[in-house]
Amino acid sequence: MFRPASRRATGLSPQRNPKTPSTSSHSDYLPKLDTPHRICRKRIVGDSAFYFGTGSVVRTGSATVRLKDLLPLMFLLVTLPAHQAAGQECAVDEAAGESSERFTTDEFSTEETDVRLLSPWLKTDNGFTATPVYYGEVFTNAHGGIATRNSTQYEGLLDLSLDFDLETLQAPIPGRVNLLFQNTHGRGLERNVGATQILSSIDSLNNITQISELWWEFGLFENRITMRVGKQDLSSEFITMDSASDFINSAFGLSPSAGLPSFPSPSPAILMMTDLRPDLSFKAGLWDAYHGGENEVFSRNGSALFVGEVEYRYTILESQLPGIFTIGATYETPGIDPAGTIPNSFGYYIQFEQLLYREAGSEKNSPQGLFFFAQHFPTSSDGNSPFPQIPKDVLAGLTYTGLLHSRDTDIIGAGIGWVELDAGGTDEEFMIELFYKAKINSTLTIQPDLQYINTPSGLFPDALVAGIRFQLDL
């Protein structure tokens, strides 16, 4: 699923995220990353030799050609920015040696120039903010899965977030209103690979043009409690990890396979958020479960989803290494749908995020270094649901920000995802993803990506998927 999460609007995002800013103080502890949402929802095993060196790949004639076509381009996109940065640094050093006395503290600035295409028109102080982001990607199924024929596909997502500050606009009601418009086009590789953990967070399965979110947020009791009412994506505030948000596989956010009201089918909800202490926050929400995008405001299946979450933020080693521990629970009431009877179900999830190593001199709110994350999300129900369900889910991964010299905002990541299934075959699926995300400038980001899926949906041969994503912050 892609739902670039609401936290991404604050700099975290896809899905991740051009959504709406979170009211929590999460950003004080872990850095916000630029991603697609859930572009919305989830998942360090193996190395590059694993992806490139399996004998099964070189035996597949046509698939090998496609993979070889992509690999030089992916290598060039990863290495070129570092090569250019190194050349620029040498030039700066030479120039500084000749005339360093010409520069003063006031004249020299390291602040990045904003070259976004629409920034001159979108930077306003009138209470209205527009955030357009476009994501495009090309992926190919190089080996295994259901089929490798006709398996190179393009898919795109346009996110347009409109935020209205009602106080600045002098509206008669307090708070803010947010609207998220989304359009997807092209198609993903699900019919070629058959994975339960959807390969891309921007894959809506069927193309959509819709208002995905429309909500009103306001404060109560001198803003000690924040309320949000309206159509909204569950993964913008719940079951999401900032340090996992740069992965492309939807499992690292909230996958459509999880059967929850997230991208591409958010639903009406009421949400409450509060900080119990500076380091402890609580959230609770009530969603209309299984809203399938019908024209009606509410679904008619009678099922409701309750979600509660407690987040604890801390630092270790003299406040140099921040971390977040999250525990939450979900409960879904029974209902009746034309597709069948919806049983009641219960689940809980545990999430852990930790900065393991911080580079010297990196900023407090956006540190460079090594991050670790992990998640466990088991669920159980009283019967078989007509909608997708994942009984058990485990995620873990590592990301490093600023690994290459003079590429301080680039991110490299490796992660794994495992799900337990009930569809026959092996009844499980295991996924590995490796990516490098290079920020070319304030508008363009390029991200080569490799994914290996062991027994997709527990039924199909192991698959190897390669591709590249670009992000345009307009």
C-alpha positions in Angstrom: 0.0 0.0 0.0 1.2 3.3 -0.5 -0.1 6.0 1.5 2.7 8.2 2.0 2.0 8.7 5.7 0.7 11.9 7.2 4.0 12.3 9.1 5.7 12.7 5.7 4.2 16.0 5.1 6.4 17.2 7.8 9.4 15.9 5.9 9.0 12.3 6.7 7.7 11.4 3.4 6.3 8.8 0.7 3.7 7.3 1.9 5.7 8.1 2.1 4.8 11.5 3.0 2.8 14.1 1.4 0.1 13.6 3.8 -0.7 15.7 6.8 1.6 16.7 9.7 1.4 14.6 12.8 0.6 16.3 16.1 2.7 13.9 18.0 6.2 14.7 19.2 7.7 11.8 17.4 9.9 14.1 15.3 11.8 15.2 18.4 13.3 11.7 18.7 13.8 10.2 15.3 14.4 12.2 12.1 11.7 12.7 9.5 12.5 11.1 6.2 11.3 11.9 2.6 9.2 9.0 1.3 6.0 8.0 -0.3 3.1 7.2 2.0 2.2 4.2 2.8 2.1 6.0 -0.1 1.2 3.8 3.3 1.9 0.2 5.2 5.2 -2.3 6.3 9.3 -4.3 6.5 19.3 -7.4 7.0 19.6 -10.4 5.6 21.7 -11.1 2.6 24.0 -8.9 0.5 24.3 -7.7 -3.1 26.0 -11.0 -4.1 22.8 -12.8 -3.1 20.7 -10.8 -5.5 23.1 -10.8 -8.4 24.7 -14.2 -8.1 22.0 -16.9 -7.8 22.4 -19.5 -10.5 18.7 -19.5 -11.2 18.9 -16.0 -12.5 21.6 -16.6 -15.1 19.7 -19.6 -16.3 16.6 -17.5 -17.2 17.3 -16.2 -20.6 14.8 -13.4 -21.2 14.6 -12.5 -17.5 18.4 -12.1 -17.4 18.3 -9.7 -20.3 15.8 -7.5 -18.5 17.7 -7.5 -15.3 21.0 -6.7 -17.0 19.3 -3.8 -18.8 18.3 -2.3 -15.5 21.4 -2.9 -13.5 23.8 -0.5 -15.3 21.3 2.3 -15.0 20.8 1.6 -11.3 24.6 1.5 -10.7 25.0 4.8 -12.6 22.3 6.5 -10.6 23.8 5.4 -7.3 27.4 6.2 -8.1 27.0 9.4 -10.2 25.8 11.6 -7.3 28.7 10.6 -5.1 31.2 11.1 -8.0 29.7 14.5 -8.7 29.8 15.5 -5.1 33.4 14.4 -4.8 34.3 16.5 -7.8 32.4 19.5 -6.4 34.2 19.1 -3.1 37.6 19.1 -4.8 36.7 22.2 -6.7 35.6 23.9 -3.5 38.8 23.0 -1.7 40.9 24.4 -4.5 39.0 27.6 -4.7 39.1 28.0 -0.9 42.9 27.6 -1.0 43.2 30.4 -3.4 40.8 33.0 -2.0 39.3 31.8 1.3 39.7 35.3 2.7 36.9 36.6 0.4 34.2 34.7 2.3 32.7 35.7 5.5 30.3 33.9 7.9 27.4 36.0 6.7 28.2 35.6 3.0 28.6 31.8 3.1 25.7 29.5 3.7 25.2 25.8 3.4 21.5 26.0 3.2 20.1 24.1 0.2 18.4 26.2 -2.5 14.8 25.3 -3.0 14.4 24.6 -6.7 11.0 22.9 -6.6 9.1 23.6 -9.7 6.0 25.1 -8.1 7.6 26.6 -4.9 7.2 30.3 -6.0 3.4 29.8 -6.2 2.9 27.5 -3.3 4.9 29.4 -0.6 2.1 31.6 0.9 1.3 32.8 4.4 -2.5 33.1 3.9 -3.3 29.9 5.7 -3.5 27.6 2.6 -0.7 25.1 1.8 -0.6 22.9 -1.2 1.9 20.0 -1.3 2.0 18.2 -4.7 4.3 15.1 -5.0 4.6 12.6 -7.9 6.0 9.1 -7.6 6.9 7.0 -10.6 8.6 3.6 -10.9 9.6 0.9 -13.3 9.8 -2.6 -12.0 10.5 -6.0 -13.7 10.0 -9.6 -12.5 13.4 -11.0 -13.5 12.8 -14.5 -12.2 10.2 -16.8 -10.8 6.8 -15.8 -9.4 3.7 -16.4 -11.6 5.2 -15.2 -14.9 8.2 -13.3 -16.3 6.7 -12.5 -19.7 5.4 -8.9 -20.1 6.5 -8.3 -16.5 8.2 -4.9 -17.0 5.6 -2.3 -15.9 5.4 1.4 -15.1 3.3 2.7 -12.2 2.7 6.2 -10.9 1.0 8.0 -8.1 0.1 11.7 -7.8 -0.4 13.0 -4.3 -1.9 16.5 -3.8 -2.3 17.5 -0.2 -4.3 20.7 0.6 -4.1 22.1 4.1 -6.2 24.9 5.5 -5.2 26.7 8.7 -8.7 27.9 9.9 -7.3 30.4 12.4 -5.2 32.2 9.8 -8.1 32.1 7.4 -10.2 33.7 10.1 -12.8 30.9 9.8 -15.6 30.7 12.5 -14.3 27.3 13.7 -10.8 26.5 15.1 -8.2 24.0 13.9 -7.3 22.9 10.4 -8.8 21.0 7.5 -6.8 18.7 5.3 -7.7 17.2 1.9 -5.6 14.5 0.1 -6.3 13.9 -3.6 -4.7 10.8 -5.1 -4.4 9.4 -8.7 -2.7 6.1 -9.6 -2.0 5.0 -13.2 -0.1 2.1 -14.9 0.0 -1.2 -13.1 2.2 -3.1 -10.6 3.5 -6.7 -10.8 1.1 -8.5 -8.6 -0.3 -10.5 -11.4 3.3 -11.5 -12.4 4.7 -12.2 -8.9 1.6 -13.1 -6.7 3.1 -11.8 -3.5 0.9 -11.2 -0.4 3.3 -8.4 0.7 2.5 -6.0 -2.1 5.8 -5.1 -3.9 5.1 -1.4 -4.1 3.6 1.1 -1.6 2.1 3.0 -4.5 0.3 0.0 -5.9 -3.5 0.6 -5.5 -4.2 -2.8 -7.2 -6.9 -1.0 -9.3 -6.2 2.5 -10.5 -7.9 5.2 -8.5 -8.7 8.9 -8.8 -10.2 10.0 -5.5 -10.2 12.1 -2.5 -8.5 9.7 -0.1 -8.6 11.9 3.0 -10.8 14.8 4.1 -10.7 15.6 7.8 -11.0 18.4 10.4 -8.5 18.6 13.2 -9.0 20.7 16.3 -7.8 21.0 19.9 -9.6 20.6 23.2 -8.7 21.7 26.8 -6.2 24.3 25.7 -4.9 21.9 23.0 -3.9 19.2 25.5 -6.1 16.8 23.4 -6.2 16.8 19.6 -9.2 15.5 17.8 -9.4 14.5 14.1 -12.8 13.7 12.4 -13.4 12.6 8.9 -12.1 10.3 6.2 -8.5 9.3 7.0 -5.8 6.7 6.5 -5.1 4.5 9.5 -1.4 4.3 8.7 -0.9 8.0 8.9 -0.9 7.7 12.7 -1.0 4.0 13.6 1.1 1.0 12.9 3.8 3.0 11.2 7.5 3.5 11.7 9.4 6.5 10.4 12.7 4.7 10.1 11.0 2.1 7.8 9.2 4.6 5.6 11.8 4.7 2.8 11.4 1.1 1.8 9.3 0.5 -1.4 7.6 -2.8 -0.4 4.2 -2.0 1.1 4.8 -4.4 4.0 7.1 -1.7 5.6 4.0 0.5 5.9 0.5 -0.9 5.9 -0.1 -3.3 3.0 -3.5 -3.6 1.3 -3.2 -7.3 2.2 -3.7 -6.4 5.9 -7.4 -5.7 5.3 -7.3 -2.4 7.3 -8.7 1.1 6.3 -5.6 2.4 4.7 -4.4 3.2 1.1 -6.0 2.7 -1.3 -9.3 2.6 0.8 -9.3 4.9 3.8 -12.6 5.3 5.6 -14.4 7.7 8.0 -13.0 7.8 11.5 -12.7 9.8 14.7 -9.2 10.0 16.3 -8.0 11.3 19.6 -4.3 12.1 20.4 -2.6 13.4 23.5 0.8 13.7 25.2 0.6 12.2 28.7 4.2 13.3 29.3 6.9 14.9 27.1 8.1 11.4 26.4 4.8 9.4 26.4 1.8 9.8 24.1 -1.5 8.0 23.6 -3.7 7.7 20.6 -7.1 6.0 20.0 -9.3 5.8 17.0 -12.6 4.4 15.7 -12.8 3.5 12.0 -15.6 2.3 9.7 -14.1 -1.1 8.8 -13.8 -2.4 5.3 -15.0 0.7 3.4 -14.4 -0.4 -0.2 -14.5 3.0 -1.8 -18.3 3.0 -2.2 -20.1 6.3 -3.0 -21.8 6.3 0.4 -20.0 8.1 3.2 -20.2 5.0 5.4 -20.2 1.3 4.5 -23.2 -0.7 5.4 -21.5 -3.8 6.8 -21.9 -2.8 10.5 -18.3 -3.6 11.3 -16.2 -1.1 13.3 -12.5 -1.1 14.0 -11.0 0.2 17.3 -7.3 1.0 17.5 -5.3 2.2 20.5 -1.6 3.0 20.7 1.0 4.1 23.4 4.3 5.5 22.2 7.3 5.9 24.5 10.3 8.0 23.4 13.7 7.9 25.0 17.4 8.5 24.5 20.5 6.6 25.5 24.2 7.4 25.8 23.9 10.9 27.1 20.9 11.7 24.8 22.9 11.0 21.6 20.9 7.9 20.5 17.1 8.4 20.4 14.6 5.5 20.3 10.9 4.8 20.2 9.0 1.8 21.7 5.3 1.5 20.6 2.6 -1.0 21.6 -0.9 -1.0 20.2 -4.0 -3.1 19.9 -6.8 -3.5 17.3 -10.3 -4.9 17.8 -12.9 -5.4 15.0 -16.6 -5.9 15.6 -18.6 -8.5 13.6 -20.6 -7.4 10.5 -22.3 -8.6 7.4 -21.1 -7.9 3.9 -22.4 -9.1 0.5 -19.1 -11.0 0.3 -19.8 -12.9 3.6 -19.9 -12.6 7.3 -17.3 -10.6 9.0 -16.1 -12.2 12.3 -14.8 -10.2 15.3 -11.0 -10.2 15.5 -8.3 -9.0 17.8 -4.7 -8.1 17.2 -1.8 -6.4 18.9 1.5 -4.9 17.6 4.9 -4.1 19.1 7.3 -1.7 17.3 10.8 -0.7 18.1 13.0 2.0 16.5 16.5 2.8 17.6 19.4 5.0 16.3 22.4 2.7 16.8 25.2 5.0 15.6 25.2 8.8 15.1 27.9 10.4 13.0 29.8 13.2 14.7 28.5 16.6 14.0 25.2 15.6 12.6 22.1 17.6 13.5 20.0 16.7 16.5 16.6 16.6 14.6 18.0 14.9 11.5 21.0 12.8 12.5 23.2 10.9 10.1 23.9 7.3 11.1 22.6 3.8 11.5 19.0 3.1 12.4 17.3 -0.2 13.4 13.6 -1.1 13.4 11.4 -4.1 14.1 7.7 -4.9 14.3 5.5 -7.9 15.3 1.8 -7.8 14.5 -0.2 -11.0 15.2 -4.0 -11.1 14.8 -6.7 -13.7 15.5 -10.4 -14.0 14.6 -13.4 -16.1 15.4 -13.9 -17.3 11.8 -12.9 -16.9 8.2 -13.2 -13.3 6.9 -14.3 -12.5 3.3 -11.6 -9.8 3.3 -7.8 -10.2 3.3 -6.1 -11.0 6.5 -2.5 -11.7 7.7 -2.5 -13.9 10.8 1.1 -13.0 11.7 3.6 -10.4 10.6 7.2 -9.8 11.4 9.4 -7.0 10.1 13.0 -5.9 10.7 15.6 -3.7 9.0 18.5 -1.3 9.0 18.9 2.0 7.3 21.9 4.3 7.1 21.6 8.1 6.4 24.7 9.7 4.9 26.8 6.6 4.4 28.7 8.0 1.4 31.1 11.0 1.8 29.4 14.3 0.8 26.0 12.5 0.3 24.6 13.4 3.7 20.9 13.0 2.9 21.2 9.7 0.9 19.7 6.6 2.5 20.6 3.0 2.1 18.5 0.3 3.6 18.1 -3.5 3.9 15.0 -5.1 5.4 13.1 -8.4 5.8 9.4 -9.2 6.1 7.7 -12.5 7.0 4.0 -13.2 7.0 2.1 -16.3 8.1 -0.7 -17.2 5.7 -3.6 -19.7 5.4 -3.8 -20.3 1.7 -2.1 -23.7 1.3 1.3 -24.4 0.0 4.0 -23.3 2.5 1.5 -21.0 4.3 4.2 -18.4 4.6 6.0 -15.8 2.6 9.5 -14.3 3.2 10.7 -11.1 1.6 14.0 -9.2 1.5 14.5 -5.7 0.1 17.6 -3.7 -0.6 17.6 0.0 -1.8 19.6 3.1 -2.2 17.8 6.5 -2.1 19.7 9.4 -3.7 18.5 12.9 -3.3 19.6 14.7 -6.5 18.2 18.1 -5.5 15.2 19.5 -3.6 12.9 18.4 -6.4 14.2 15.0 -7.5 14.9 11.8 -5.7 16.0 8.5 -7.3 15.8 5.1 -5.7 17.1 1.8 -7.2 15.5 -1.2 -5.5 15.9 -5.0 -5.4 13.4 -7.4 -3.8 13.6 -11.2 -3.3 10.4 -13.0 -2.4 10.6 -16.5 -1.1 7.4 -18.6 -2.1 5.1 -15.6 -3.0 1.8 -16.2 -1.1 3.2 -19.6 -0.2 2.2 -20.9 -3.6 4.6 -19.7 -6.3 8.3 -20.1 -7.2 10.8 -17.7 -5.6 10.8 -14.3 -7.3 13.5 -11.7 -8.0 12.2 -8.2 -8.7 14.3 -5.2 -9.7 13.3 -1.6 -10.4 13.8 2.1 -9.8 11.5 4.8 -8.4 11.7 8.5 -8.7 10.0 11.1 -6.6 9.3 14.7 -7.7 8.5 17.2 -4.9 6.8 19.8 -7.0 
